[in-house]
Amino acid sequence: MKAVHFALCVATLALSPALAADDGRFANAAKKQWFESLEIPDAARQRMGIVYKSCCDRGDLVKTKFRVGISGDDVWEYLDEAGGGWKVVPADIILDQPGLDGEPRMFKRLMTGEPLCFVKPNGGI
């Protein structure tokens, strides 16, 4: 079951979340532990009314563009091509841990497309 959840996390999306199939290529991947360690912050879980903790359990990795918000504060935006333009990354989903390879990553709920977790690029803004 964990292999299926991991496959869902590492699958990338062009425009919207979709289910990914586990074909076995991530069974021994070095990145697997990092992905499995990502947890949705408590405040975000409460706001969304979800009980699971893992960003990967019912979420999928989104391939998109990110930028620092126009105000210059520690506000991040992501390009939601399906929803029309730049949207603010909810502050309560931003994880306070280093990125795996310096790249930003966002996970969205499979069923709704709602953002679950966001890892800033190494170095922050």
CNS distance restraints for C-alpha pairs under 8 A (distance, minus, plus):
assign (resid   1 and name CA) (resid   5 and name CA) 6.49 0.50 0.50
assign (resid   2 and name CA) (resid   6 and name CA) 6.08 0.50 0.50
assign (resid   3 and name CA) (resid   7 and name CA) 6.14 0.50 0.50
assign (resid   3 and name CA) (resid  22 and name CA) 6.74 0.50 0.50
assign (resid   3 and name CA) (resid  24 and name CA) 7.65 0.50 0.50
assign (resid   3 and name CA) (resid  26 and name CA) 7.46 0.50 0.50
assign (resid   3 and name CA) (resid  27 and name CA) 6.36 0.50 0.50
assign (resid   4 and name CA) (resid   8 and name CA) 6.32 0.50 0.50
assign (resid   4 and name CA) (resid  21 and name CA) 7.08 0.50 0.50
assign (resid   4 and name CA) (resid  22 and name CA) 5.35 0.50 0.50
assign (resid   5 and name CA) (resid   9 and name CA) 6.46 0.50 0.50
assign (resid   5 and name CA) (resid  56 and name CA) 6.00 0.50 0.50
assign (resid   5 and name CA) (resid  57 and name CA) 5.52 0.50 0.50
assign (resid   5 and name CA) (resid  58 and name CA) 7.65 0.50 0.50
assign (resid   6 and name CA) (resid  10 and name CA) 6.39 0.50 0.50
assign (resid   6 and name CA) (resid  26 and name CA) 7.44 0.50 0.50
assign (resid   6 and name CA) (resid  32 and name CA) 6.90 0.50 0.50
assign (resid   6 and name CA) (resid  35 and name CA) 7.31 0.50 0.50
assign (resid   6 and name CA) (resid  36 and name CA) 7.10 0.50 0.50
assign (resid   6 and name CA) (resid  56 and name CA) 6.60 0.50 0.50
assign (resid   7 and name CA) (resid  11 and name CA) 6.13 0.50 0.50
assign (resid   7 and name CA) (resid  20 and name CA) 6.32 0.50 0.50
assign (resid   7 and name CA) (resid  21 and name CA) 6.53 0.50 0.50
assign (resid   7 and name CA) (resid  22 and name CA) 5.18 0.50 0.50
assign (resid   7 and name CA) (resid  26 and name CA) 6.85 0.50 0.50
assign (resid   8 and name CA) (resid  19 and name CA) 6.45 0.50 0.50
assign (resid   8 and name CA) (resid  20 and name CA) 5.16 0.50 0.50
assign (resid   8 and name CA) (resid  21 and name CA) 7.22 0.50 0.50
assign (resid   8 and name CA) (resid  22 and name CA) 7.66 0.50 0.50
assign (resid   8 and name CA) (resid  56 and name CA) 6.70 0.50 0.50
assign (resid   8 and name CA) (resid  57 and name CA) 7.96 0.50 0.50
assign (resid   8 and name CA) (resid  59 and name CA) 7.04 0.50 0.50
assign (resid   8 and name CA) (resid  60 and name CA) 5.36 0.50 0.50
assign (resid   8 and name CA) (resid  61 and name CA) 7.41 0.50 0.50
assign (resid   9 and name CA) (resid  35 and name CA) 7.18 0.50 0.50
assign (resid   9 and name CA) (resid  55 and name CA) 7.87 0.50 0.50
assign (resid   9 and name CA) (resid  56 and name CA) 5.04 0.50 0.50
assign (resid   9 and name CA) (resid  57 and name CA) 7.99 0.50 0.50
assign (resid   9 and name CA) (resid  59 and name CA) 6.61 0.50 0.50
assign (resid   9 and name CA) (resid  60 and name CA) 4.65 0.50 0.50
assign (resid   9 and name CA) (resid  61 and name CA) 5.13 0.50 0.50
assign (resid   9 and name CA) (resid 107 and name CA) 7.59 0.50 0.50
assign (resid  10 and name CA) (resid  60 and name CA) 7.17 0.50 0.50
assign (resid  10 and name CA) (resid  61 and name CA) 5.93 0.50 0.50
assign (resid  11 and name CA) (resid  20 and name CA) 6.13 0.50 0.50
assign (resid  11 and name CA) (resid  60 and name CA) 6.77 0.50 0.50
assign (resid  11 and name CA) (resid  61 and name CA) 6.10 0.50 0.50
assign (resid  12 and name CA) (resid  60 and name CA) 7.43 0.50 0.50
assign (resid  12 and name CA) (resid  61 and name CA) 5.44 0.50 0.50
assign (resid  12 and name CA) (resid  62 and name CA) 5.44 0.50 0.50
assign (resid  12 and name CA) (resid  63 and name CA) 5.38 0.50 0.50
assign (resid  13 and name CA) (resid  17 and name CA) 6.08 0.50 0.50
assign (resid  13 and name CA) (resid  18 and name CA) 7.19 0.50 0.50
assign (resid  13 and name CA) (resid  61 and name CA) 6.87 0.50 0.50
assign (resid  13 and name CA) (resid  62 and name CA) 5.02 0.50 0.50
assign (resid  13 and name CA) (resid  63 and name CA) 5.13 0.50 0.50
assign (resid  13 and name CA) (resid  64 and name CA) 7.94 0.50 0.50
assign (resid  14 and name CA) (resid  62 and name CA) 7.27 0.50 0.50
assign (resid  14 and name CA) (resid  63 and name CA) 5.83 0.50 0.50
assign (resid  14 and name CA) (resid  64 and name CA) 7.08 0.50 0.50
assign (resid  15 and name CA) (resid  63 and name CA) 7.83 0.50 0.50
assign (resid  15 and name CA) (resid  64 and name CA) 7.88 0.50 0.50
assign (resid  15 and name CA) (resid  80 and name CA) 7.49 0.50 0.50
assign (resid  15 and name CA) (resid  81 and name CA) 6.09 0.50 0.50
assign (resid  15 and name CA) (resid  82 and name CA) 5.67 0.50 0.50
assign (resid  16 and name CA) (resid  62 and name CA) 7.60 0.50 0.50
assign (resid  16 and name CA) (resid  82 and name CA) 6.65 0.50 0.50
assign (resid  16 and name CA) (resid 113 and name CA) 6.82 0.50 0.50
assign (resid  17 and name CA) (resid  60 and name CA) 6.38 0.50 0.50
assign (resid  17 and name CA) (resid  61 and name CA) 7.93 0.50 0.50
assign (resid  17 and name CA) (resid  62 and name CA) 7.04 0.50 0.50
assign (resid  17 and name CA) (resid 108 and name CA) 6.86 0.50 0.50
assign (resid  17 and name CA) (resid 109 and name CA) 7.33 0.50 0.50
assign (resid  17 and name CA) (resid 110 and name CA) 5.45 0.50 0.50
assign (resid  17 and name CA) (resid 111 and name CA) 7.75 0.50 0.50
assign (resid  17 and name CA) (resid 113 and name CA) 6.02 0.50 0.50
assign (resid  18 and name CA) (resid  60 and name CA) 7.48 0.50 0.50
assign (resid  18 and name CA) (resid 110 and name CA) 6.30 0.50 0.50
assign (resid  19 and name CA) (resid  60 and name CA) 7.78 0.50 0.50
assign (resid  19 and name CA) (resid 110 and name CA) 7.12 0.50 0.50
assign (resid  22 and name CA) (resid  26 and name CA) 7.99 0.50 0.50
assign (resid  25 and name CA) (resid  29 and name CA) 7.60 0.50 0.50
assign (resid  26 and name CA) (resid  32 and name CA) 7.05 0.50 0.50
assign (resid  27 and name CA) (resid  32 and name CA) 7.83 0.50 0.50
assign (resid  28 and name CA) (resid  32 and name CA) 7.37 0.50 0.50
assign (resid  31 and name CA) (resid  35 and name CA) 6.41 0.50 0.50
assign (resid  31 and name CA) (resid 100 and name CA) 7.70 0.50 0.50
assign (resid  32 and name CA) (resid  36 and name CA) 6.16 0.50 0.50
assign (resid  33 and name CA) (resid  37 and name CA) 6.07 0.50 0.50
assign (resid  34 and name CA) (resid  38 and name CA) 6.85 0.50 0.50
assign (resid  34 and name CA) (resid 100 and name CA) 7.10 0.50 0.50
assign (resid  35 and name CA) (resid  56 and name CA) 7.33 0.50 0.50
assign (resid  36 and name CA) (resid  54 and name CA) 7.03 0.50 0.50
assign (resid  36 and name CA) (resid  55 and name CA) 7.89 0.50 0.50
assign (resid  36 and name CA) (resid  56 and name CA) 6.91 0.50 0.50
assign (resid  37 and name CA) (resid  54 and name CA) 7.46 0.50 0.50
assign (resid  38 and name CA) (resid  54 and name CA) 5.99 0.50 0.50
assign (resid  38 and name CA) (resid  55 and name CA) 5.71 0.50 0.50
assign (resid  38 and name CA) (resid  56 and name CA) 7.61 0.50 0.50
assign (resid  39 and name CA) (resid  53 and name CA) 5.18 0.50 0.50
assign (resid  39 and name CA) (resid  54 and name CA) 4.46 0.50 0.50
assign (resid  39 and name CA) (resid  55 and name CA) 5.28 0.50 0.50
assign (resid  39 and name CA) (resid 117 and name CA) 7.60 0.50 0.50
assign (resid  40 and name CA) (resid  44 and name CA) 6.62 0.50 0.50
assign (resid  40 and name CA) (resid  45 and name CA) 6.43 0.50 0.50
assign (resid  40 and name CA) (resid  53 and name CA) 5.32 0.50 0.50
assign (resid  40 and name CA) (resid  54 and name CA) 5.99 0.50 0.50
assign (resid  40 and name CA) (resid  55 and name CA) 5.60 0.50 0.50
assign (resid  40 and name CA) (resid  93 and name CA) 6.51 0.50 0.50
assign (resid  40 and name CA) (resid  95 and name CA) 7.83 0.50 0.50
assign (resid  40 and name CA) (resid 116 and name CA) 6.38 0.50 0.50
assign (resid  40 and name CA) (resid 117 and name CA) 5.83 0.50 0.50
assign (resid  41 and name CA) (resid  45 and name CA) 6.35 0.50 0.50
assign (resid  41 and name CA) (resid  53 and name CA) 7.73 0.50 0.50
assign (resid  41 and name CA) (resid  92 and name CA) 6.76 0.50 0.50
assign (resid  41 and name CA) (resid  93 and name CA) 6.15 0.50 0.50
assign (resid  41 and name CA) (resid  94 and name CA) 7.96 0.50 0.50
assign (resid  41 and name CA) (resid  95 and name CA) 7.28 0.50 0.50
assign (resid  41 and name CA) (resid 117 and name CA) 7.96 0.50 0.50
assign (resid  42 and name CA) (resid  46 and name CA) 6.16 0.50 0.50
assign (resid  43 and name CA) (resid  47 and name CA) 6.18 0.50 0.50
assign (resid  43 and name CA) (resid  92 and name CA) 6.13 0.50 0.50
assign (resid  44 and name CA) (resid  48 and name CA) 6.09 0.50 0.50
assign (resid  44 and name CA) (resid  92 and name CA) 5.25 0.50 0.50
assign (resid  44 and name CA) (resid  93 and name CA) 5.85 0.50 0.50
assign (resid  44 and name CA) (resid 116 and name CA) 7.57 0.50 0.50
assign (resid  45 and name CA) (resid  49 and name CA) 5.77 0.50 0.50
assign (resid  45 and name CA) (resid  50 and name CA) 5.19 0.50 0.50
assign (resid  45 and name CA) (resid  51 and name CA) 6.70 0.50 0.50
assign (resid  45 and name CA) (resid  52 and name CA) 7.85 0.50 0.50
assign (resid  45 and name CA) (resid  53 and name CA) 7.56 0.50 0.50
assign (resid  46 and name CA) (resid  50 and name CA) 6.60 0.50 0.50
assign (resid  52 and name CA) (resid  57 and name CA) 7.34 0.50 0.50
assign (resid  53 and name CA) (resid  57 and name CA) 7.76 0.50 0.50
assign (resid  54 and name CA) (resid  58 and name CA) 7.82 0.50 0.50
assign (resid  55 and name CA) (resid  59 and name CA) 5.77 0.50 0.50
assign (resid  55 and name CA) (resid  60 and name CA) 7.82 0.50 0.50
assign (resid  55 and name CA) (resid 107 and name CA) 6.40 0.50 0.50
assign (resid  55 and name CA) (resid 116 and name CA) 6.31 0.50 0.50
assign (resid  55 and name CA) (resid 117 and name CA) 6.05 0.50 0.50
assign (resid  56 and name CA) (resid  60 and name CA) 6.17 0.50 0.50
assign (resid  56 and name CA) (resid  61 and name CA) 7.97 0.50 0.50
assign (resid  56 and name CA) (resid 107 and name CA) 7.43 0.50 0.50
assign (resid  58 and name CA) (resid 109 and name CA) 5.86 0.50 0.50
assign (resid  58 and name CA) (resid 110 and name CA) 5.90 0.50 0.50
assign (resid  59 and name CA) (resid 107 and name CA) 5.70 0.50 0.50
assign (resid  59 and name CA) (resid 108 and name CA) 5.07 0.50 0.50
assign (resid  59 and name CA) (resid 109 and name CA) 4.30 0.50 0.50
assign (resid  59 and name CA) (resid 110 and name CA) 5.13 0.50 0.50
assign (resid  59 and name CA) (resid 116 and name CA) 7.12 0.50 0.50
assign (resid  60 and name CA) (resid 107 and name CA) 5.14 0.50 0.50
assign (resid  60 and name CA) (resid 108 and name CA) 5.50 0.50 0.50
assign (resid  60 and name CA) (resid 109 and name CA) 6.54 0.50 0.50
assign (resid  60 and name CA) (resid 110 and name CA) 6.23 0.50 0.50
assign (resid  61 and name CA) (resid 105 and name CA) 7.02 0.50 0.50
assign (resid  61 and name CA) (resid 106 and name CA) 5.86 0.50 0.50
assign (resid  61 and name CA) (resid 107 and name CA) 4.45 0.50 0.50
assign (resid  61 and name CA) (resid 108 and name CA) 6.60 0.50 0.50
assign (resid  62 and name CA) (resid 105 and name CA) 7.13 0.50 0.50
assign (resid  62 and name CA) (resid 106 and name CA) 5.59 0.50 0.50
assign (resid  62 and name CA) (resid 107 and name CA) 5.73 0.50 0.50
assign (resid  62 and name CA) (resid 108 and name CA) 6.74 0.50 0.50
assign (resid  63 and name CA) (resid 105 and name CA) 7.74 0.50 0.50
assign (resid  63 and name CA) (resid 106 and name CA) 7.75 0.50 0.50
assign (resid  64 and name CA) (resid  78 and name CA) 6.91 0.50 0.50
assign (resid  64 and name CA) (resid  79 and name CA) 6.10 0.50 0.50
assign (resid  64 and name CA) (resid  80 and name CA) 7.48 0.50 0.50
assign (resid  65 and name CA) (resid  78 and name CA) 5.70 0.50 0.50
assign (resid  65 and name CA) (resid  79 and name CA) 5.40 0.50 0.50
assign (resid  66 and name CA) (resid  76 and name CA) 7.00 0.50 0.50
assign (resid  66 and name CA) (resid  77 and name CA) 5.61 0.50 0.50
assign (resid  66 and name CA) (resid  78 and name CA) 4.41 0.50 0.50
assign (resid  66 and name CA) (resid  79 and name CA) 6.40 0.50 0.50
assign (resid  66 and name CA) (resid 104 and name CA) 7.43 0.50 0.50
assign (resid  67 and name CA) (resid  76 and name CA) 5.84 0.50 0.50
assign (resid  67 and name CA) (resid  77 and name CA) 5.32 0.50 0.50
assign (resid  67 and name CA) (resid  78 and name CA) 6.47 0.50 0.50
assign (resid  68 and name CA) (resid  72 and name CA) 6.56 0.50 0.50
assign (resid  68 and name CA) (resid  73 and name CA) 7.78 0.50 0.50
assign (resid  68 and name CA) (resid  74 and name CA) 7.18 0.50 0.50
assign (resid  68 and name CA) (resid  75 and name CA) 5.90 0.50 0.50
assign (resid  68 and name CA) (resid  76 and name CA) 4.62 0.50 0.50
assign (resid  68 and name CA) (resid  77 and name CA) 6.09 0.50 0.50
assign (resid  68 and name CA) (resid 125 and name CA) 6.64 0.50 0.50
assign (resid  69 and name CA) (resid  73 and name CA) 6.88 0.50 0.50
assign (resid  69 and name CA) (resid  74 and name CA) 7.46 0.50 0.50
assign (resid  69 and name CA) (resid  75 and name CA) 4.99 0.50 0.50
assign (resid  69 and name CA) (resid  76 and name CA) 5.11 0.50 0.50
assign (resid  69 and name CA) (resid  77 and name CA) 5.73 0.50 0.50
assign (resid  69 and name CA) (resid  88 and name CA) 7.50 0.50 0.50
assign (resid  71 and name CA) (resid  75 and name CA) 7.63 0.50 0.50
assign (resid  74 and name CA) (resid 125 and name CA) 6.87 0.50 0.50
assign (resid  75 and name CA) (resid  88 and name CA) 7.17 0.50 0.50
assign (resid  75 and name CA) (resid  89 and name CA) 7.28 0.50 0.50
assign (resid  75 and name CA) (resid  91 and name CA) 7.52 0.50 0.50
assign (resid  76 and name CA) (resid  88 and name CA) 5.89 0.50 0.50
assign (resid  76 and name CA) (resid  89 and name CA) 5.41 0.50 0.50
assign (resid  77 and name CA) (resid  86 and name CA) 6.07 0.50 0.50
assign (resid  77 and name CA) (resid  87 and name CA) 5.26 0.50 0.50
assign (resid  77 and name CA) (resid  88 and name CA) 4.29 0.50 0.50
assign (resid  77 and name CA) (resid  89 and name CA) 5.23 0.50 0.50
assign (resid  78 and name CA) (resid  86 and name CA) 5.49 0.50 0.50
assign (resid  78 and name CA) (resid  87 and name CA) 5.49 0.50 0.50
assign (resid  78 and name CA) (resid  88 and name CA) 6.48 0.50 0.50
assign (resid  78 and name CA) (resid  89 and name CA) 6.54 0.50 0.50
assign (resid  79 and name CA) (resid  84 and name CA) 7.95 0.50 0.50
assign (resid  79 and name CA) (resid  85 and name CA) 5.57 0.50 0.50
assign (resid  79 and name CA) (resid  86 and name CA) 4.48 0.50 0.50
assign (resid  79 and name CA) (resid  87 and name CA) 6.40 0.50 0.50
assign (resid  80 and name CA) (resid  84 and name CA) 5.82 0.50 0.50
assign (resid  80 and name CA) (resid  85 and name CA) 5.40 0.50 0.50
assign (resid  80 and name CA) (resid  86 and name CA) 5.92 0.50 0.50
assign (resid  80 and name CA) (resid  87 and name CA) 6.63 0.50 0.50
assign (resid  81 and name CA) (resid  85 and name CA) 5.86 0.50 0.50
assign (resid  89 and name CA) (resid  93 and name CA) 7.53 0.50 0.50
assign (resid  89 and name CA) (resid  94 and name CA) 7.69 0.50 0.50
assign (resid  89 and name CA) (resid 115 and name CA) 7.62 0.50 0.50
assign (resid  89 and name CA) (resid 118 and name CA) 7.58 0.50 0.50
assign (resid  90 and name CA) (resid  94 and name CA) 7.23 0.50 0.50
assign (resid  90 and name CA) (resid 115 and name CA) 7.76 0.50 0.50
assign (resid  93 and name CA) (resid 115 and name CA) 7.53 0.50 0.50
assign (resid  93 and name CA) (resid 116 and name CA) 5.98 0.50 0.50
assign (resid  93 and name CA) (resid 117 and name CA) 4.68 0.50 0.50
assign (resid  93 and name CA) (resid 118 and name CA) 5.79 0.50 0.50
assign (resid  94 and name CA) (resid 117 and name CA) 6.03 0.50 0.50
assign (resid  94 and name CA) (resid 118 and name CA) 4.71 0.50 0.50
assign (resid  94 and name CA) (resid 119 and name CA) 6.06 0.50 0.50
assign (resid  94 and name CA) (resid 120 and name CA) 7.29 0.50 0.50
assign (resid  95 and name CA) (resid 117 and name CA) 6.75 0.50 0.50
assign (resid  95 and name CA) (resid 118 and name CA) 5.94 0.50 0.50
assign (resid  95 and name CA) (resid 119 and name CA) 5.43 0.50 0.50
assign (resid  95 and name CA) (resid 120 and name CA) 7.46 0.50 0.50
assign (resid  96 and name CA) (resid 119 and name CA) 7.48 0.50 0.50
assign (resid  97 and name CA) (resid 119 and name CA) 7.17 0.50 0.50
assign (resid  98 and name CA) (resid 102 and name CA) 7.60 0.50 0.50
assign (resid  98 and name CA) (resid 119 and name CA) 7.34 0.50 0.50
assign (resid  98 and name CA) (resid 120 and name CA) 7.42 0.50 0.50
assign (resid  98 and name CA) (resid 121 and name CA) 7.44 0.50 0.50
assign (resid  98 and name CA) (resid 122 and name CA) 5.86 0.50 0.50
assign (resid  99 and name CA) (resid 103 and name CA) 6.23 0.50 0.50
assign (resid  99 and name CA) (resid 104 and name CA) 6.73 0.50 0.50
assign (resid  99 and name CA) (resid 105 and name CA) 7.92 0.50 0.50
assign (resid  99 and name CA) (resid 119 and name CA) 6.06 0.50 0.50
assign (resid  99 and name CA) (resid 120 and name CA) 6.55 0.50 0.50
assign (resid  99 and name CA) (resid 121 and name CA) 5.82 0.50 0.50
assign (resid  99 and name CA) (resid 122 and name CA) 5.66 0.50 0.50
assign (resid 101 and name CA) (resid 122 and name CA) 7.80 0.50 0.50
assign (resid 102 and name CA) (resid 121 and name CA) 4.92 0.50 0.50
assign (resid 102 and name CA) (resid 122 and name CA) 4.55 0.50 0.50
assign (resid 102 and name CA) (resid 123 and name CA) 7.95 0.50 0.50
assign (resid 103 and name CA) (resid 120 and name CA) 7.26 0.50 0.50
assign (resid 103 and name CA) (resid 121 and name CA) 4.68 0.50 0.50
assign (resid 103 and name CA) (resid 122 and name CA) 6.87 0.50 0.50
assign (resid 104 and name CA) (resid 118 and name CA) 7.28 0.50 0.50
assign (resid 104 and name CA) (resid 119 and name CA) 5.34 0.50 0.50
assign (resid 104 and name CA) (resid 120 and name CA) 4.72 0.50 0.50
assign (resid 104 and name CA) (resid 121 and name CA) 4.32 0.50 0.50
assign (resid 104 and name CA) (resid 122 and name CA) 7.81 0.50 0.50
assign (resid 105 and name CA) (resid 118 and name CA) 5.65 0.50 0.50
assign (resid 105 and name CA) (resid 119 and name CA) 5.12 0.50 0.50
assign (resid 105 and name CA) (resid 120 and name CA) 6.87 0.50 0.50
assign (resid 105 and name CA) (resid 121 and name CA) 7.79 0.50 0.50
assign (resid 106 and name CA) (resid 115 and name CA) 7.01 0.50 0.50
assign (resid 106 and name CA) (resid 116 and name CA) 7.42 0.50 0.50
assign (resid 106 and name CA) (resid 117 and name CA) 5.63 0.50 0.50
assign (resid 106 and name CA) (resid 118 and name CA) 4.42 0.50 0.50
assign (resid 106 and name CA) (resid 119 and name CA) 6.47 0.50 0.50
assign (resid 107 and name CA) (resid 115 and name CA) 5.95 0.50 0.50
assign (resid 107 and name CA) (resid 116 and name CA) 5.44 0.50 0.50
assign (resid 107 and name CA) (resid 117 and name CA) 5.19 0.50 0.50
assign (resid 107 and name CA) (resid 118 and name CA) 6.53 0.50 0.50
assign (resid 108 and name CA) (resid 112 and name CA) 7.87 0.50 0.50
assign (resid 108 and name CA) (resid 113 and name CA) 5.16 0.50 0.50
assign (resid 108 and name CA) (resid 114 and name CA) 5.25 0.50 0.50
assign (resid 108 and name CA) (resid 115 and name CA) 4.21 0.50 0.50
assign (resid 108 and name CA) (resid 116 and name CA) 5.10 0.50 0.50
assign (resid 108 and name CA) (resid 117 and name CA) 7.16 0.50 0.50
assign (resid 109 and name CA) (resid 113 and name CA) 4.90 0.50 0.50
assign (resid 109 and name CA) (resid 114 and name CA) 5.29 0.50 0.50
assign (resid 109 and name CA) (resid 115 and name CA) 6.33 0.50 0.50
assign (resid 109 and name CA) (resid 116 and name CA) 6.27 0.50 0.50
assign (resid 120 and name CA) (resid 124 and name CA) 5.87 0.50 0.50
